[in-house]
Amino acid sequence: MELDPNPVTRVDDSDGGSEDDDSNREAAKRRFEDEWAALEELEGSEHTPHLLGYGVIKQDHSMPCPGGYIRALIMLEVPGQNVKEILLDLEDGERVIIETQLAKVLEYMRQKGWSFVDPKPGSLHWDRKNEKLYLIDLGGAILDKKEETIGVESRIVKLFMITSKWSRRD
């Protein structure tokens, strides 16, 4: 699968554009390409969505930024619910399982040369029926070789706030 190297994210350049616009375009393109590459490389983790493909669509006159581009990743939907929506209702046992599986997928990422830099419950899906966690938003994945092994007590796992006192009703 090859990405088209030329499309750019369109920003409002009615004032003639600026260096910031170019910087934003490059950052958006890089983030898309990183997420796409991470999804491909992490397919074997069993805790990420299956990537079906990607698309770069040129916007026509009926779309928000005519002449601009939309980049889209096409993935299979994973079962379960977004952890952000159910965080306060998770039972203690579920929290332990989620953190354990989260540490497993983040360690798998680390072994493949990736780090995750945007930890938030909204990046996770929890399938209660099968007790399985999915990391669904890999927009926070960057190529970054780290040496330190990731476990349930690792800072990155705790930053997802799954077992934090702030993520409980009581």
C-alpha positions as a Markdown table, in Angstrom:
| # | Residue | x | y | z |
|---|---|---|---|---|
| 1 | Met | 0.0 | 0.0 | 0.0 |
| 2 | Glu | 1.5 | 3.3 | -1.1 |
| 3 | Leu | 0.5 | 6.7 | 0.2 |
| 4 | Asp | 0.2 | 9.6 | -2.3 |
| 5 | Pro | 3.1 | 11.9 | -1.2 |
| 6 | Asn | 1.6 | 15.0 | -2.7 |
| 7 | Pro | -1.9 | 15.7 | -1.2 |
| 8 | Val | -1.9 | 18.2 | 1.6 |
| 9 | Thr | -4.4 | 19.2 | 4.2 |
| 10 | Arg | -6.1 | 22.4 | 3.2 |
| 11 | Val | -6.2 | 25.3 | 5.6 |
| 12 | Asp | -8.0 | 28.6 | 5.1 |
| 13 | Asp | -5.6 | 30.6 | 3.0 |
| 14 | Ser | -7.9 | 33.4 | 2.0 |
| 15 | Asp | -5.3 | 35.8 | 3.5 |
| 16 | Gly | -2.6 | 34.5 | 1.2 |
| 17 | Gly | -1.4 | 31.7 | 3.5 |
| 18 | Ser | 1.6 | 31.6 | 5.7 |
| 19 | Glu | 4.5 | 29.5 | 7.0 |
| 20 | Asp | 2.2 | 28.3 | 9.8 |
| 21 | Asp | -0.2 | 26.9 | 7.1 |
| 22 | Asp | 2.6 | 24.9 | 5.6 |
| 23 | Ser | 3.7 | 23.7 | 9.0 |
| 24 | Asn | 0.1 | 22.7 | 9.8 |
| 25 | Arg | -0.2 | 20.8 | 6.5 |
| 26 | Glu | 3.0 | 18.9 | 7.1 |
| 27 | Ala | 2.1 | 18.1 | 10.7 |
| 28 | Ala | -1.3 | 16.8 | 9.6 |
| 29 | Lys | 0.2 | 14.7 | 6.8 |
| 30 | Arg | 2.9 | 13.3 | 9.2 |
| 31 | Arg | 0.3 | 12.4 | 11.8 |
| 32 | Phe | -1.9 | 10.6 | 9.2 |
| 33 | Glu | 1.1 | 8.7 | 7.9 |
| 34 | Asp | 2.2 | 7.7 | 11.4 |
| 35 | Glu | -1.2 | 6.4 | 12.3 |
| 36 | Trp | -1.5 | 4.5 | 9.1 |
| 37 | Ala | 2.0 | 2.9 | 9.5 |
| 38 | Ala | 1.3 | 2.1 | 13.2 |
| 39 | Leu | -2.0 | 0.4 | 12.3 |
| 40 | Glu | -0.3 | -1.7 | 9.7 |
| 41 | Glu | 2.7 | -2.7 | 11.9 |
| 42 | Leu | 0.6 | -3.4 | 15.0 |
| 43 | Glu | -1.9 | -5.7 | 13.3 |
| 44 | Gly | -0.5 | -8.7 | 15.1 |
| 45 | Ser | -1.2 | -7.3 | 18.6 |
| 46 | Glu | -4.8 | -8.4 | 18.5 |
| 47 | His | -5.6 | -5.2 | 20.4 |
| 48 | Thr | -5.8 | -2.8 | 17.5 |
| 49 | Pro | -8.4 | -2.5 | 14.7 |
| 50 | His | -7.9 | -4.3 | 11.5 |
| 51 | Leu | -6.8 | -1.8 | 8.8 |
| 52 | Leu | -8.7 | -2.4 | 5.5 |
| 53 | Gly | -7.1 | 0.5 | 3.6 |
| 54 | Tyr | -6.8 | 4.2 | 3.3 |
| 55 | Gly | -8.0 | 6.9 | 1.1 |
| 56 | Val | -7.1 | 10.4 | 0.0 |
| 57 | Ile | -10.1 | 12.2 | -1.3 |
| 58 | Lys | -10.0 | 15.6 | -3.1 |
| 59 | Gln | -12.9 | 17.8 | -1.9 |
| 60 | Asp | -15.3 | 19.1 | -4.5 |
| 61 | His | -17.3 | 22.4 | -4.4 |
| 62 | Ser | -20.0 | 20.8 | -2.1 |
| 63 | Met | -17.5 | 20.0 | 0.7 |
| 64 | Pro | -16.1 | 22.3 | 3.5 |
| 65 | Cys | -12.7 | 23.0 | 1.8 |
| 66 | Pro | -13.1 | 22.7 | -2.0 |
| 67 | Gly | -9.8 | 21.8 | -3.6 |
| 68 | Gly | -8.5 | 20.5 | -0.3 |
| 69 | Tyr | -8.0 | 16.9 | 0.7 |
| 70 | Ile | -9.4 | 14.5 | 3.2 |
| 71 | Arg | -7.3 | 11.6 | 4.4 |
| 72 | Ala | -9.2 | 8.6 | 5.7 |
| 73 | Leu | -8.2 | 5.3 | 7.4 |
| 74 | Ile | -10.7 | 2.5 | 6.8 |
| 75 | Met | -10.8 | 0.0 | 9.7 |
| 76 | Leu | -13.1 | -2.8 | 10.9 |
| 77 | Glu | -15.2 | -1.7 | 13.8 |
| 78 | Val | -14.1 | -3.3 | 17.1 |
| 79 | Pro | -16.7 | -4.6 | 19.5 |
| 80 | Gly | -17.4 | -3.0 | 22.9 |
| 81 | Gln | -17.7 | 0.6 | 24.1 |
| 82 | Asn | -15.4 | 3.5 | 24.3 |
| 83 | Val | -13.8 | 3.5 | 27.7 |
| 84 | Lys | -14.3 | 7.3 | 28.1 |
| 85 | Glu | -18.1 | 6.7 | 28.1 |
| 86 | Ile | -18.1 | 3.8 | 30.7 |
| 87 | Leu | -15.0 | 4.8 | 32.8 |
| 88 | Leu | -17.0 | 5.7 | 35.9 |
| 89 | Asp | -19.0 | 2.4 | 35.7 |
| 90 | Leu | -16.1 | 0.0 | 35.3 |
| 91 | Glu | -15.7 | -2.6 | 38.1 |
| 92 | Asp | -12.4 | -3.0 | 39.9 |
| 93 | Gly | -11.7 | -6.4 | 38.2 |
| 94 | Glu | -12.4 | -4.8 | 34.7 |
| 95 | Arg | -9.9 | -2.0 | 35.5 |
| 96 | Val | -7.2 | -4.5 | 36.3 |
| 97 | Ile | -7.8 | -6.5 | 33.1 |
| 98 | Ile | -7.9 | -3.3 | 31.0 |
| 99 | Glu | -4.6 | -2.0 | 32.5 |
| 100 | Thr | -3.0 | -5.4 | 32.0 |
| 101 | Gln | -4.0 | -5.6 | 28.4 |
| 102 | Leu | -3.1 | -2.0 | 27.8 |
| 103 | Ala | 0.4 | -2.6 | 29.1 |
| 104 | Lys | 0.6 | -5.7 | 26.8 |
| 105 | Val | -0.4 | -3.7 | 23.7 |
| 106 | Leu | 1.9 | -0.7 | 24.6 |
| 107 | Glu | 4.8 | -3.2 | 25.2 |
| 108 | Tyr | 4.0 | -4.8 | 21.8 |
| 109 | Met | 4.2 | -1.3 | 20.2 |
| 110 | Arg | 7.5 | -0.6 | 22.0 |
| 111 | Gln | 9.0 | -3.8 | 20.7 |
| 112 | Lys | 8.0 | -2.7 | 17.1 |
| 113 | Gly | 9.7 | 0.7 | 17.7 |
| 114 | Trp | 6.6 | 2.8 | 18.5 |
| 115 | Ser | 5.6 | 4.9 | 21.4 |
| 116 | Phe | 2.2 | 6.2 | 22.4 |
| 117 | Val | 2.2 | 9.9 | 23.3 |
| 118 | Asp | -1.5 | 10.8 | 23.7 |
| 119 | Pro | -2.9 | 8.6 | 26.5 |
| 120 | Lys | -6.6 | 9.1 | 27.1 |
| 121 | Pro | -9.5 | 6.8 | 27.9 |
| 122 | Gly | -11.2 | 7.8 | 24.6 |
| 123 | Ser | -8.5 | 6.0 | 22.7 |
| 124 | Leu | -9.7 | 2.7 | 24.2 |
| 125 | His | -12.6 | 0.3 | 23.5 |
| 126 | Trp | -13.6 | -2.3 | 26.1 |
| 127 | Asp | -15.4 | -5.4 | 25.0 |
| 128 | Arg | -17.0 | -6.6 | 28.3 |
| 129 | Lys | -18.5 | -9.8 | 26.9 |
| 130 | Asn | -15.0 | -11.1 | 25.8 |
| 131 | Glu | -13.0 | -9.1 | 28.3 |
| 132 | Lys | -10.8 | -7.6 | 25.6 |
| 133 | Leu | -9.3 | -4.2 | 25.2 |
| 134 | Tyr | -8.7 | -2.4 | 21.9 |
| 135 | Leu | -6.4 | 0.6 | 21.3 |
| 136 | Ile | -8.5 | 2.3 | 18.6 |
| 137 | Asp | -6.9 | 5.7 | 18.1 |
| 138 | Leu | -3.3 | 5.4 | 17.0 |
| 139 | Gly | -3.0 | 9.1 | 16.2 |
| 140 | Gly | -0.8 | 9.3 | 19.3 |
| 141 | Ala | 1.6 | 6.7 | 17.9 |
| 142 | Ile | 5.1 | 7.9 | 17.0 |
| 143 | Leu | 8.2 | 6.0 | 15.8 |
| 144 | Asp | 10.4 | 6.2 | 18.9 |
| 145 | Lys | 12.7 | 3.4 | 20.1 |
| 146 | Lys | 12.5 | 3.2 | 23.8 |
| 147 | Glu | 14.5 | 0.7 | 25.9 |
| 148 | Glu | 12.3 | 0.6 | 29.0 |
| 149 | Thr | 9.9 | -2.4 | 29.2 |
| 150 | Ile | 6.2 | -1.4 | 29.7 |
| 151 | Gly | 4.2 | -3.0 | 32.4 |
| 152 | Val | 1.1 | -2.3 | 34.4 |
| 153 | Glu | 3.0 | 0.1 | 36.7 |
| 154 | Ser | 4.5 | 2.1 | 33.9 |
| 155 | Arg | 3.8 | 5.8 | 33.7 |
| 156 | Ile | 2.3 | 5.6 | 30.3 |
| 157 | Val | -0.3 | 3.0 | 31.4 |
| 158 | Lys | -1.2 | 5.1 | 34.5 |
| 159 | Leu | -1.6 | 8.2 | 32.3 |
| 160 | Phe | -4.7 | 6.6 | 30.8 |
| 161 | Met | -6.3 | 7.1 | 34.2 |
| 162 | Ile | -8.1 | 3.7 | 34.3 |
| 163 | Thr | -7.4 | 3.0 | 38.0 |
| 164 | Ser | -7.1 | 6.6 | 39.1 |
| 165 | Lys | -9.3 | 7.7 | 42.0 |
| 166 | Trp | -10.5 | 10.4 | 39.6 |
| 167 | Ser | -12.0 | 7.8 | 37.3 |
| 168 | Arg | -14.4 | 6.4 | 40.0 |
| 169 | Arg | -17.8 | 7.3 | 41.2 |
| 170 | Asp | -17.0 | 6.9 | 44.9 |
